[in-house]
Amino acid sequence: MKLSCTKENLHQGLSITSHLMTKNVNLPILQNVLIKAEGGTVRFTSTNLELAVHCTVRGKIEETGENTIPSKLFFDYVSLLPNETIHIETENDSMHIECGKYKTKINGLSASEFPLVPKVEGDNLFKIPVDEFKRGLLQVLFSVATNESRPELTGVLMQFFQFNGEGRLKMASTDSYRLSEKIIPVTSEITEEKQVVVPARTLSEVSRILSVFKDEVDLPSTISLQLAQNQALFVYGPVELISRVIDESYPDYEQIIPKQFQTKAILDREDFLKSVKAASLFSKNGLFDVTLQFDPQNSIVEAQATDSVRGQNSSSCEAELIGQKNTVTINYRYLLDGLQAMDSDRVNFEMIDASNPCLLSPEGKIEAYRYVLMPIKA
């Protein structure tokens, strides 16, 4: 293999793929990136056996071939090189790299030892607006369960459906203490409803990859998702990401979302955030409790917390209140997560009583994003 490539292209390919490298005593090649040169392109591939990433960049190919070298070492080295053309040539399993006054040799492993990455072939192909998808991921990924005891909760439910003749994607996640649900448009036609549970680690990697391209202008406005029986393929510009999907069925969470409420408050999001943060400084360690008191008569919501060592706090903010006087105690970290995930100036907070779930949503966009919080029961 013999090729030349700009630093910019080489750095981009490695920044996309080197992040996946993993330490595995039995399979040291998983720490390597597979580099394949042919047809005027250089293709980088890395895998951790659960997901795999391909990234293709342009290069001048003098001799086709493929080899693997340690991905983090190669990425760190390329990052230090001057912004000039980089010349690469392999000799057996070693790779010689020249750029300006820099010369190095990196020892690698034969490409024949690299795991085979399966192809995804399926009839279900969806095109999702990339900006909406990036925002949606930020609004659901934080509430995914980290405990592996229920594998389906370590993923995000992605449900494709038709609504008023237009395609929609519903994304939902829960860790049993809170639930996030986001609905975004889909540009491709949806002939039948389809749902899949995608591991949160996969979607976090997709989000990271999309952020690498944030300043580029000639990339597509949509990201493609192709679904096969037990795999998902995300394609965006020069990048392909292949992942397994979670086989277990996602719980029917609709039944826990309240439909009627005793109290509804409309609050300024920033004021509410500051009030909760002030009270949180005095919440009990490990419990993270903040009590919210809704007072319709005086049109205020008061956040309170008391700690026997540090003291106590009461912070209030103005609100439009409908319904009866009410009180609920909730985990302030979960409440802040939901408030910070919204970009609206005002938010709705709806509740029944101290023992039932509370519903948080952006004002005027209730159908687009819903965040459900379980209270801390006395």
C-alpha positions in Angstrom: 0.0 0.0 0.0 1.3 3.4 -1.0 -0.7 6.7 -0.8 -0.6 10.4 -0.2 -3.3 12.3 1.7 -3.8 15.8 3.1 -3.5 16.1 6.9 -7.0 17.5 7.0 -8.5 14.4 5.4 -6.4 11.9 7.4 -7.2 13.7 10.6 -10.9 13.6 9.9 -10.9 9.9 9.1 -9.1 9.1 12.2 -11.1 11.4 14.4 -14.2 9.6 13.3 -12.9 6.1 13.8 -10.2 6.1 16.5 -12.7 6.8 19.2 -14.0 3.2 19.0 -10.8 1.5 19.8 -11.1 -0.8 22.8 -8.6 -2.8 25.0 -9.2 -6.5 24.7 -6.5 -8.9 25.9 -7.7 -11.7 23.7 -8.1 -9.5 20.6 -5.4 -6.8 20.6 -6.3 -5.9 17.0 -9.4 -4.1 18.3 -7.1 -1.3 19.3 -6.2 -0.9 15.6 -7.7 0.9 12.7 -8.0 -0.8 9.4 -6.8 1.4 6.6 -7.7 0.3 3.0 -6.5 2.2 -0.1 -8.2 1.7 -3.4 -9.9 3.7 -6.2 -8.8 7.1 -5.2 -10.1 6.8 -1.6 -8.7 5.8 1.8 -11.2 3.9 4.0 -10.8 3.8 7.8 -12.6 1.1 9.8 -12.7 0.4 13.5 -14.9 -1.8 15.6 -15.4 -2.9 19.2 -17.5 -6.0 18.0 -20.8 -4.3 19.1 -20.5 -1.5 16.6 -18.3 -0.6 13.7 -17.5 2.7 11.9 -16.3 3.3 8.4 -15.0 6.7 7.2 -13.9 7.3 3.6 -11.7 10.3 2.6 -10.0 11.3 -0.7 -6.3 10.4 -1.3 -3.8 9.8 -4.1 -3.4 6.0 -4.3 -0.1 4.7 -5.9 -0.5 1.1 -4.7 -3.7 -0.4 -3.4 -3.6 -2.4 -0.2 -4.7 -2.6 3.4 -3.2 -2.8 6.9 -4.0 -2.1 10.5 -2.1 0.1 13.0 -2.9 1.3 16.6 -5.6 3.9 16.1 -4.9 6.2 19.1 -1.2 6.3 18.4 -1.7 7.1 14.8 -4.3 9.8 15.6 -2.2 11.4 18.2 0.8 11.4 15.8 -1.1 12.8 12.9 -2.5 15.6 15.1 1.1 16.8 15.6 2.1 16.9 12.0 2.3 20.1 9.9 -0.6 21.0 7.6 1.1 19.4 4.6 0.6 16.3 2.4 1.3 13.1 4.3 2.9 10.2 2.5 2.2 6.6 3.7 3.8 3.3 2.6 3.5 -0.1 4.2 6.3 -2.6 4.5 5.1 -6.0 5.8 2.9 -5.1 8.8 4.7 -1.7 9.4 3.6 1.7 8.2 6.1 4.4 7.2 4.8 7.9 7.5 6.5 11.1 6.1 5.3 14.7 6.3 7.7 17.6 5.9 10.6 17.0 8.4 8.7 14.3 10.2 9.4 10.6 9.6 8.1 7.7 11.6 7.4 3.9 11.4 4.5 2.4 13.3 4.2 -1.3 13.8 0.9 -2.8 13.0 -0.9 -6.1 12.5 -2.0 -7.9 9.3 -5.4 -6.8 7.9 -6.3 -10.5 7.7 -6.6 -10.6 11.5 -9.2 -7.7 11.6 -12.7 -8.8 12.4 -15.2 -9.1 9.5 -17.7 -6.2 9.6 -21.1 -7.5 8.4 -23.1 -5.7 5.7 -26.6 -4.5 6.6 -29.2 -5.3 4.1 -32.8 -4.4 4.8 -35.8 -2.8 3.1 -36.5 -0.3 5.9 -34.7 3.0 5.0 -35.5 6.2 6.8 -34.1 9.7 6.2 -34.0 12.0 9.2 -33.2 15.8 9.2 -29.8 15.8 10.8 -30.2 19.0 12.9 -33.5 17.8 14.4 -31.9 14.4 15.0 -28.9 15.9 16.9 -31.2 18.0 19.1 -33.5 15.1 19.7 -30.6 12.9 20.8 -29.5 15.5 23.4 -33.1 15.4 24.8 -33.3 11.7 25.3 -29.9 10.2 25.8 -29.4 11.5 29.4 -32.4 9.5 30.8 -31.3 6.1 29.5 -30.7 3.4 32.2 -27.1 2.5 32.9 -28.0 -0.7 34.8 -27.7 -3.7 32.5 -30.3 -5.7 34.5 -33.0 -4.6 32.0 -31.1 -4.4 28.6 -34.0 -2.7 26.8 -33.8 0.3 29.0 -30.1 0.8 28.1 -31.3 1.8 24.6 -33.5 4.4 23.0 -36.8 3.4 21.5 -37.0 4.7 17.9 -40.5 4.4 16.4 -41.3 5.5 12.9 -44.9 6.3 12.0 -47.2 8.4 9.8 -49.0 11.4 11.2 -51.3 13.6 9.0 -49.6 12.2 5.9 -46.1 13.0 7.1 -43.4 10.8 8.5 -42.5 11.1 12.2 -39.8 9.6 14.5 -40.6 9.2 18.1 -37.6 8.6 20.4 -38.1 7.6 24.0 -35.8 6.6 26.9 -36.3 5.8 30.6 -34.4 4.6 33.6 -37.6 3.9 35.6 -37.2 7.2 37.5 -37.8 9.6 34.6 -38.8 9.3 31.0 -38.0 11.5 27.9 -39.9 11.5 24.7 -39.1 13.5 21.6 -40.9 13.6 18.2 -39.2 14.8 15.1 -40.0 14.8 11.4 -38.8 12.2 8.9 -38.4 13.2 5.2 -38.7 9.7 3.7 -42.1 8.1 3.1 -43.2 5.6 5.8 -45.5 2.9 4.5 -45.8 1.0 7.7 -45.0 1.6 11.4 -41.6 0.3 12.5 -39.8 0.4 15.8 -36.4 -0.6 17.0 -34.4 -0.2 20.3 -30.9 1.2 19.5 -28.2 1.0 22.2 -27.5 4.4 23.8 -23.8 3.9 23.3 -24.4 3.7 19.5 -26.5 6.9 19.5 -23.9 8.7 21.6 -21.3 7.7 19.0 -23.6 9.0 16.2 -24.0 12.2 18.1 -20.2 12.6 18.5 -19.6 11.9 14.8 -22.2 14.5 13.8 -20.5 17.1 16.0 -17.2 16.4 14.1 -18.9 17.7 10.9 -20.6 20.8 12.6 -18.6 23.4 10.6 -18.8 21.7 7.1 -21.3 23.1 4.6 -21.3 20.5 1.8 -22.7 17.6 3.7 -26.3 16.2 3.4 -29.1 17.7 5.4 -30.4 14.3 6.4 -28.9 11.2 8.0 -30.0 7.8 6.7 -31.0 4.8 8.9 -31.3 1.4 7.4 -32.8 -1.4 9.5 -32.2 -5.1 9.1 -33.3 -8.0 11.4 -30.9 -7.4 14.2 -28.7 -4.5 13.0 -28.9 -0.8 12.2 -26.9 1.2 9.7 -26.5 4.9 10.0 -25.0 6.7 7.0 -24.0 10.4 6.9 -21.8 11.8 4.2 -18.5 9.7 4.1 -19.4 7.9 7.4 -21.2 4.6 8.0 -21.9 3.3 11.5 -23.2 -0.3 11.9 -24.6 -1.5 15.2 -26.5 -4.3 16.7 -30.0 -3.5 18.0 -31.5 -4.6 21.3 -33.9 -7.6 20.8 -36.0 -7.1 24.0 -39.3 -5.3 23.7 -39.5 -1.8 25.0 -42.1 -1.3 27.8 -45.4 0.4 27.0 -44.7 3.6 28.9 -47.8 5.5 27.7 -49.8 4.1 30.6 -47.6 5.9 33.2 -48.0 9.3 31.6 -50.8 11.2 33.4 -53.6 12.5 31.1 -55.4 14.6 33.7 -54.0 16.9 36.4 -54.9 18.7 39.6 -52.4 21.5 39.2 -50.7 23.1 36.2 -48.0 25.8 36.3 -46.5 27.8 33.5 -43.1 29.1 34.5 -40.2 31.1 33.1 -37.6 28.3 32.5 -34.6 30.3 33.6 -36.3 31.6 36.8 -37.4 28.1 37.6 -33.9 26.7 37.0 -32.3 29.2 39.4 -34.9 28.6 42.0 -34.4 24.8 41.9 -30.6 25.2 41.9 -30.6 27.5 44.9 -32.7 25.0 46.9 -30.6 22.0 45.7 -27.6 23.4 47.6 -29.4 22.4 50.8 -30.8 19.0 49.7 -29.9 15.9 51.6 -26.8 14.0 50.4 -27.8 10.9 48.4 -31.5 11.8 48.3 -31.2 15.0 46.2 -34.6 16.1 47.4 -36.3 19.4 46.6 -39.9 20.1 47.6 -42.0 22.2 45.2 -45.0 24.0 46.6 -47.6 25.3 44.2 -49.6 28.3 45.5 -52.3 29.4 43.0 -53.6 32.1 45.3 -50.3 34.0 45.2 -49.2 32.7 41.7 -45.9 31.4 42.9 -44.0 28.1 42.9 -41.7 27.7 45.9 -38.6 25.3 45.9 -37.5 24.2 49.4 -34.8 22.0 50.8 -33.5 21.4 54.3 -30.3 19.7 55.5 -29.6 19.2 59.2 -25.9 20.2 58.7 -25.9 22.9 56.1 -29.3 24.6 56.8 -32.3 25.4 54.7 -33.4 27.3 51.7 -36.7 28.5 50.2 -36.7 30.1 46.7 -39.8 31.1 44.8 -40.6 32.2 41.3 -43.7 33.6 39.7 -46.0 31.3 37.7 -49.3 31.1 36.0 -51.2 28.5 38.0 -54.3 26.6 37.3 -56.0 24.2 39.7 -55.5 23.5 43.4 -52.7 24.1 45.9 -50.2 21.2 45.7 -46.9 19.9 46.9 -44.4 17.3 45.5 -40.9 16.2 46.4 -38.6 15.3 43.5 -35.0 14.5 42.7 -33.6 17.9 41.7 -30.9 16.4 39.4 -33.6 14.8 37.3 -35.6 18.0 37.2 -32.6 20.1 36.1 -31.8 17.5 33.4 -35.3 18.0 31.9 -35.3 21.8 32.2 -31.9 22.1 30.6 -32.9 19.8 27.7 -35.6 22.3 26.7 -34.9 25.4 24.6 -38.2 27.2 25.2 -38.5 30.3 27.3 -41.4 29.0 29.3 -42.3 25.5 30.5 -45.3 23.6 31.7 -45.2 21.7 35.0 -48.3 19.5 35.6 -49.0 17.2 38.5 -51.8 15.2 40.3 -50.4 14.8 43.8 -47.3 13.9 45.8 -47.4 10.2 44.8 -48.1 10.4 41.0 -45.7 11.2 38.1 -45.3 14.8 37.1 -45.2 16.0 33.4 -42.8 18.7 32.2 -43.0 20.1 28.7 -42.1 23.2 26.7 -44.9 25.7 26.5 -46.7 25.4 23.2 -44.7 22.3 22.1 -46.3 19.6 24.3 -46.6 17.1 21.5 -42.9 17.6 20.5 -41.2 16.9 23.9 -42.5 15.3 27.1 -40.5 14.7 30.2 -42.0 12.6 33.0 -40.6 12.6 36.6 -41.4 10.2 39.4 -41.7 11.9 42.8 -39.8 11.0 45.9 -42.4 9.4 48.2 -42.3 10.2 51.9 
